[in-house]
Amino acid sequence: MKTQSFEEKLEHSKELLEKLMNPEITLEESVKLYEEGLKNIKEAQTLIEEAKTKISIIDQANQNVENE
């Protein structure tokens, strides 16, 4: 299975939210969607943290080059 990008995870989260708002879904389905949504959001947060780390490393490298 292909790893989803941050944007794909965000879109998937929106789709899950729309499904959760449907008054006709069962409690069991609601819990399943909620659990999937939390997992999806945690994965998206991990991608954000990884991006922040990369940006920090790039900024530090750039500062080192400027100081030389």
Backbone as a printed PyTorch tensor [residue, N CA C, xyz], in Angstrom:
tensor([[[  0.8390,  -1.1920,   0.0000],
         [  0.0000,   0.0000,   0.0000],
         [  0.8820,   1.2530,   0.0000]],

        [[  0.5500,   2.2060,  -0.8590],
         [  1.3110,   3.4440,  -0.9870],
         [  1.1370,   4.3030,   0.2640]],

        [[  2.2320,   4.8860,   0.7300],
         [  2.1700,   5.7940,   1.8710],
         [  1.4830,   7.0840,   1.4360]],

        [[  0.5350,   7.5340,   2.2390],
         [ -0.1960,   8.7550,   1.9160],
         [  0.6200,   9.9870,   2.2910]],

        [[  0.4930,  11.0190,   1.4740],
         [  1.1180,  12.3010,   1.7900],
         [  0.2950,  12.9920,   2.8760]],

        [[  0.8490,  14.0640,   3.4140],
         [  0.1280,  14.8460,   4.4220],
         [ -1.2100,  15.3250,   3.8620]],

        [[ -1.1730,  15.8260,   2.6400],
         [ -2.3890,  16.3520,   2.0270],
         [ -3.4390,  15.2520,   1.8340]],

        [[ -2.9900,  14.0670,   1.4500],
         [ -3.9180,  12.9400,   1.2960],
         [ -4.5200,  12.5390,   2.6450]],

        [[ -3.6970,  12.5610,   3.6840],
         [ -4.1960,  12.2360,   5.0250],
         [ -5.2210,  13.2700,   5.4810]],

        [[ -4.9710,  14.5240,   5.1800],
         [ -5.9060,  15.5880,   5.5310],
         [ -7.2360,  15.3930,   4.8030]],

        [[ -7.1630,  15.0880,   3.5260],
         [ -8.3760,  14.8570,   2.7420],
         [ -9.1370,  13.6380,   3.2630]],

        [[ -8.4140,  12.5880,   3.5980],
         [ -9.0460,  11.3800,   4.1390],
         [ -9.7320,  11.6930,   5.4730]],

        [[ -9.1070,  12.5180,   6.2830],
         [ -9.7070,  12.9130,   7.5620],
         [-11.0180,  13.6630,   7.3370]],

        [[-11.0440,  14.5220,   6.3280],
         [-12.2760,  15.2480,   6.0020],
         [-13.3780,  14.2790,   5.5740]],

        [[-13.0020,  13.2720,   4.7830],
         [-13.9780,  12.2700,   4.3430],
         [-14.5330,  11.4900,   5.5350]],

        [[-13.6560,  11.1280,   6.4650],
         [-14.1000,  10.4060,   7.6580],
         [-15.0560,  11.2590,   8.4800]],

        [[-14.7420,  12.5400,   8.6010],
         [-15.6020,  13.4480,   9.3590],
         [-16.9880,  13.5460,   8.7250]],

        [[-17.0200,  13.6300,   7.4010],
         [-18.3110,  13.6810,   6.7070],
         [-19.1270,  12.4210,   6.9890]],

        [[-18.4690,  11.2650,   6.9660],
         [-19.1620,  10.0080,   7.2550],
         [-19.6700,   9.9870,   8.6920]],

        [[-18.8630,  10.5010,   9.6210],
         [-19.2670,  10.5300,  11.0270],
         [-20.4860,  11.4240,  11.2600]],

        [[-20.6570,  12.4160,  10.4230],
         [-21.7740,  13.3460,  10.5820],
         [-23.0910,  12.7680,  10.0580]],

        [[-23.0270,  11.6320,   9.3900],
         [-24.2310,  10.9850,   8.8680],
         [-25.0240,  10.3840,  10.0280]],

        [[-26.2410,  10.8480,  10.2540],
         [-27.0180,  10.3440,  11.3950],
         [-27.4740,   8.8890,  11.2380]],

        [[-27.3050,   8.3280,  10.0520],
         [-27.7730,   6.9680,   9.8110],
         [-26.7240,   5.8900,  10.0910]],

        [[-25.4840,   6.2740,  10.3870],
         [-24.4820,   5.2390,  10.6460],
         [-24.6660,   4.6780,  12.0540]],

        [[-24.2420,   3.4480,  12.1950],
         [-24.4030,   2.7680,  13.4830],
         [-23.3380,   3.2340,  14.4710]],

        [[-23.5780,   2.9370,  15.7250],
         [-22.6070,   3.2580,  16.7680],
         [-21.2900,   2.5370,  16.4930]],

        [[-21.3840,   1.2740,  16.1110],
         [-20.1770,   0.4900,  15.8220],
         [-19.3720,   1.1180,  14.6860]],

        [[-20.0570,   1.5330,  13.6360],
         [-19.3830,   2.1800,  12.5100],
         [-18.7900,   3.5230,  12.9380]],

        [[-19.4950,   4.2600,  13.7790],
         [-18.9850,   5.5420,  14.2790],
         [-17.6780,   5.3550,  15.0370]],

        [[-17.6440,   4.3460,  15.9010],
         [-16.4310,   4.0780,  16.6830],
         [-15.2870,   3.6860,  15.7520]],

        [[-15.5800,   2.8630,  14.7540],
         [-14.5570,   2.4390,  13.7900],
         [-13.9930,   3.6480,  13.0310]],

        [[-14.8750,   4.5190,  12.5690],
         [-14.4400,   5.7140,  11.8390],
         [-13.6460,   6.6570,  12.7340]],

        [[-14.0840,   6.8050,  13.9760],
         [-13.3870,   7.6630,  14.9350],
         [-11.9710,   7.1450,  15.1720]],

        [[-11.8580,   5.8420,  15.3750],
         [-10.5490,   5.2280,  15.6040],
         [ -9.6430,   5.4120,  14.3890]],

        [[-10.1930,   5.2030,  13.2080],
         [ -9.4190,   5.3890,  11.9780],
         [ -8.9860,   6.8440,  11.8230]],

        [[ -9.8820,   7.7580,  12.1730],
         [ -9.5650,   9.1790,  12.0830],
         [ -8.4360,   9.5820,  13.0120]],

        [[ -8.4690,   9.0830,  14.2500],
         [ -7.3910,   9.3940,  15.2010],
         [ -6.0490,   8.8650,  14.7060]],

        [[ -6.0530,   7.6500,  14.1830],
         [ -4.8210,   7.0560,  13.6450],
         [ -4.2950,   7.9130,  12.4920]],

        [[ -5.1940,   8.3240,  11.6290],
         [ -4.8300,   9.1340,  10.4730],
         [ -4.2430,  10.4780,  10.9010]],

        [[ -4.8450,  11.1130,  11.8970],
         [ -4.3660,  12.4090,  12.3810],
         [ -3.0000,  12.2710,  13.0510]],

        [[ -2.7990,  11.2080,  13.8150],
         [ -1.4890,  10.9900,  14.4470],
         [ -0.4070,  10.8190,  13.3890]],

        [[ -0.7310,  10.0960,  12.3170],
         [  0.2380,   9.9200,  11.2330],
         [  0.5340,  11.2540,  10.5530]],

        [[ -0.4820,  12.0870,  10.3790],
         [ -0.2860,  13.4090,   9.7770],
         [  0.5810,  14.2870,  10.6820]],

        [[  0.3530,  14.2070,  11.9900],
         [  1.1730,  14.9720,  12.9370],
         [  2.6320,  14.5270,  12.8720]],

        [[  2.8580,  13.2430,  12.7010],
         [  4.2220,  12.7320,  12.5640],
         [  4.8830,  13.3190,  11.3210]],

        [[  4.1350,  13.3940,  10.2260],
         [  4.6820,  13.9830,   9.0010],
         [  5.0350,  15.4560,   9.2100]],

        [[  4.2130,  16.1820,   9.9610],
         [  4.5000,  17.5910,  10.2540],
         [  5.7730,  17.7060,  11.0870]],

        [[  5.9090,  16.8690,  12.1000],
         [  7.1050,  16.9050,  12.9490],
         [  8.3590,  16.5810,  12.1350]],

        [[  8.2590,  15.6170,  11.2230],
         [  9.4000,  15.2800,  10.3690],
         [  9.7700,  16.4580,   9.4740]],

        [[  8.7700,  17.1470,   8.9510],
         [  9.0300,  18.3130,   8.1020],
         [  9.6850,  19.4340,   8.9070]],

        [[  9.2120,  19.6620,  10.1280],
         [  9.8200,  20.6810,  10.9970],
         [ 11.2880,  20.3620,  11.2640]],

        [[ 11.5740,  19.0980,  11.5220],
         [ 12.9520,  18.6810,  11.7910],
         [ 13.8320,  18.9300,  10.5730]],

        [[ 13.3380,  18.5650,   9.3930],
         [ 14.1060,  18.7810,   8.1610],
         [ 14.3770,  20.2680,   7.9370]],

        [[ 13.3550,  21.1000,   8.1560],
         [ 13.5160,  22.5460,   7.9730],
         [ 14.5370,  23.0980,   8.9610]],

        [[ 14.4950,  22.6310,  10.1840],
         [ 15.4490,  23.0730,  11.2010],
         [ 16.8750,  22.7120,  10.7990]],

        [[ 17.0650,  21.4990,  10.3000],
         [ 18.3940,  21.0550,   9.8580],
         [ 18.8760,  21.9120,   8.6920]],

        [[ 17.9900,  22.1940,   7.7490],
         [ 18.3560,  23.0240,   6.5960],
         [ 18.7220,  24.4300,   7.0520]],

        [[ 17.9260,  24.9980,   7.9610],
         [ 18.2200,  26.3400,   8.4780],
         [ 19.5690,  26.3860,   9.1890]],

        [[ 19.8630,  25.3690,   9.9960],
         [ 21.1480,  25.3220,  10.7020],
         [ 22.3030,  25.2120,   9.7170]],

        [[ 22.1450,  24.3900,   8.6940],
         [ 23.1940,  24.2470,   7.6860],
         [ 23.3940,  25.5590,   6.9420]],

        [[ 22.3130,  26.2520,   6.6520],
         [ 22.3870,  27.5250,   5.9540],
         [ 23.0850,  28.5760,   6.8160]],

        [[ 22.7980,  28.5960,   8.1120],
         [ 23.4560,  29.5400,   9.0110],
         [ 24.9520,  29.2500,   9.0950]],

        [[ 25.3140,  27.9800,   9.1070],
         [ 26.7310,  27.6140,   9.1520],
         [ 27.4560,  28.0850,   7.9040]],

        [[ 26.8170,  27.9780,   6.7500],
         [ 27.4230,  28.4310,   5.4960],
         [ 27.5670,  29.9460,   5.5080]],

        [[ 26.5650,  30.6600,   5.9990],
         [ 26.6150,  32.1220,   6.0480],
         [ 27.6850,  32.6190,   7.0110]],

        [[ 27.9540,  31.8750,   8.0660],
         [ 28.9380,  32.2880,   9.0660],
         [ 30.3730,  31.9800,   8.6540]],

        [[ 30.5500,  31.2660,   7.5780],
         [ 31.9230,  30.9200,   7.1490],
         [ 32.5560,  32.0300,   6.3650]]])
